[in-house]
Amino acid sequence: MQYIFTMFFLLFIPNISVSGILGGPDNYDACIVDRMKGMDKTVIYTVQKSCEREFEVILKPDQKKLIHIAWSTSSSKEIGVEIDKNESDFKVTKATLAFSKTECGNTKDEDFSHIVDVDFSDWIPGRGPKTNTSIKFDNPHEFKCLRTKDLYGKRYR
């Protein structure tokens, strides 16, 4: 019976942070440890999904490949970036992007020397999560290639 109640709680009431009110876990790892206490290890996947809804995590490659970030030079001092495809189960909250002055087909890892963190965590009333922003650079027109290094997000389904 406890198993059924726990599964119901984890699956259907994921956004209620009772533990936050009562001084529970404050990060993803602590959430896993806290929710697995006394539980059978077969519920780990359900617990992980529940904690991913509550805390920001770095996206794994299988989720990361379902997201595409497009970019363009939007002005003389800015580069516009936009999440133009997100087929993952996560709302992107932050991205670490690397820019190169070399054309994409000819780049090496060391060419991506301009690294920036971009925040997508804002919620736009009536529209949902923020999916675009701009980055200020002195001379954005010199960049020729973008690589997404890391994506962070919260599970929403």
C-alpha positions as CSV (number, residue, x, y, z in Angstrom):
1,M,0.0,0.0,0.0
2,Q,2.8,2.4,0.8
3,Y,4.3,1.7,-2.6
4,I,1.1,2.6,-4.4
5,F,0.7,5.8,-2.3
6,T,4.3,6.8,-3.0
7,M,4.0,6.2,-6.8
8,F,0.8,8.2,-6.8
9,F,2.4,11.1,-5.0
10,L,5.5,11.1,-7.2
11,L,3.6,10.9,-10.5
12,F,0.6,13.1,-9.9
13,I,1.7,15.7,-7.4
14,P,5.3,16.5,-8.7
15,N,5.1,20.2,-8.5
16,I,4.1,20.5,-4.9
17,S,7.2,20.9,-2.9
18,V,6.1,19.7,0.5
19,S,9.7,19.0,1.3
20,G,10.6,22.6,0.6
21,I,8.1,23.8,3.1
22,L,9.3,21.4,5.7
23,G,13.0,22.0,5.1
24,G,13.6,19.1,2.7
25,P,16.2,18.7,0.0
26,D,17.6,21.8,-1.7
27,N,19.2,20.2,-4.8
28,Y,18.7,17.2,-7.2
29,D,21.1,14.8,-5.5
30,A,19.7,15.5,-2.0
31,C,16.2,15.0,-3.4
32,I,17.1,11.5,-4.8
33,V,18.6,10.5,-1.5
34,D,15.7,11.9,0.5
35,R,13.0,10.3,-1.6
36,M,14.7,6.9,-1.9
37,K,14.9,6.4,1.9
38,G,13.1,3.1,2.7
39,M,12.0,2.6,-0.9
40,D,12.8,-0.3,-3.1
41,K,15.4,0.4,-5.8
42,T,12.9,-0.4,-8.5
43,V,11.3,3.1,-8.1
44,I,14.6,5.0,-8.8
45,Y,13.5,6.1,-12.3
46,T,10.2,7.5,-10.9
47,V,12.1,9.3,-8.1
48,Q,14.6,10.7,-10.6
49,K,11.8,12.1,-12.8
50,S,10.1,13.6,-9.8
51,C,13.3,15.3,-8.7
52,E,14.0,16.5,-12.2
53,R,10.7,18.4,-12.1
54,E,11.7,20.1,-8.9
55,F,15.4,20.9,-9.5
56,E,17.5,22.1,-12.4
57,V,19.8,19.4,-13.9
58,I,22.4,19.2,-16.6
59,L,20.8,17.5,-19.6
60,K,22.2,14.2,-20.7
61,P,23.2,13.8,-24.3
62,D,20.1,11.9,-25.3
63,Q,17.9,14.8,-24.2
64,K,20.4,17.5,-25.4
65,K,20.3,16.2,-29.0
66,L,16.5,16.9,-29.0
67,I,17.2,20.6,-28.6
68,H,18.5,23.1,-31.1
69,I,19.6,26.7,-30.5
70,A,19.8,29.0,-33.4
71,W,21.7,32.2,-33.5
72,S,22.0,35.4,-35.6
73,T,23.7,38.7,-35.4
74,S,20.9,40.9,-34.4
75,S,22.7,44.3,-34.2
76,S,26.2,45.8,-34.3
77,K,26.7,44.8,-30.6
78,E,24.5,41.7,-30.0
79,I,23.9,38.1,-31.0
80,G,20.4,36.8,-30.8
81,V,20.0,33.2,-29.6
82,E,16.8,31.2,-29.7
83,I,15.7,27.7,-28.7
84,D,14.1,27.0,-32.1
85,K,13.5,23.3,-31.4
86,N,12.8,21.5,-28.1
87,E,11.5,17.9,-28.5
88,S,12.9,16.9,-25.1
89,D,11.0,16.4,-21.8
90,F,12.8,19.5,-20.3
91,K,12.3,23.2,-20.2
92,V,15.7,24.7,-20.8
93,T,16.6,27.1,-18.0
94,K,20.2,27.8,-18.9
95,A,22.7,27.1,-21.7
96,T,26.5,27.3,-21.9
97,L,27.3,28.4,-25.5
98,A,30.7,28.6,-27.2
99,F,31.4,30.8,-30.2
100,S,34.2,30.5,-32.8
101,K,35.6,32.9,-35.3
102,T,36.2,30.0,-37.7
103,E,33.6,28.6,-40.1
104,C,31.7,25.6,-38.6
105,G,33.0,23.0,-41.0
106,N,36.7,23.8,-40.2
107,T,36.6,24.2,-36.4
108,K,38.6,22.5,-33.7
109,D,37.7,22.4,-30.0
110,E,40.2,25.1,-29.2
111,D,38.5,27.5,-31.7
112,F,35.6,27.9,-29.4
113,S,37.2,30.4,-27.0
114,H,34.3,32.7,-26.4
115,I,32.1,31.0,-23.8
116,V,28.9,32.5,-22.4
117,D,26.1,31.4,-20.1
118,V,22.6,32.3,-21.3
119,D,19.6,32.4,-19.0
120,F,16.3,31.0,-20.2
121,S,14.7,30.7,-16.8
122,D,12.2,33.5,-17.1
123,W,8.5,32.8,-17.5
124,I,6.7,35.1,-19.9
125,P,3.1,35.6,-18.8
126,G,0.7,34.3,-21.4
127,R,3.4,32.7,-23.5
128,G,5.3,30.3,-21.3
129,P,9.0,29.8,-20.9
130,K,11.5,32.3,-22.4
131,T,13.1,30.8,-25.5
132,N,15.1,33.7,-26.9
133,T,17.5,36.3,-25.7
134,S,20.5,38.4,-26.8
135,I,24.2,38.4,-25.9
136,K,26.3,41.6,-26.0
137,F,29.7,41.4,-27.8
138,D,32.0,44.1,-29.0
139,N,32.1,42.7,-32.5
140,P,29.5,40.0,-32.9
141,H,29.9,39.8,-36.7
142,E,33.3,38.1,-36.4
143,F,31.7,34.9,-35.0
144,K,31.0,32.2,-37.6
145,C,30.1,29.1,-35.5
146,L,28.1,28.2,-32.3
147,R,28.5,25.1,-30.2
148,T,26.1,24.2,-27.4
149,K,28.4,23.0,-24.6
150,D,25.9,22.4,-21.8
151,L,22.1,22.6,-21.3
152,Y,20.4,22.8,-18.0
153,G,16.7,22.4,-17.4
154,K,13.7,21.1,-15.4
155,R,11.6,18.2,-16.5
156,Y,8.0,19.2,-17.4
157,R,6.5,15.9,-18.6
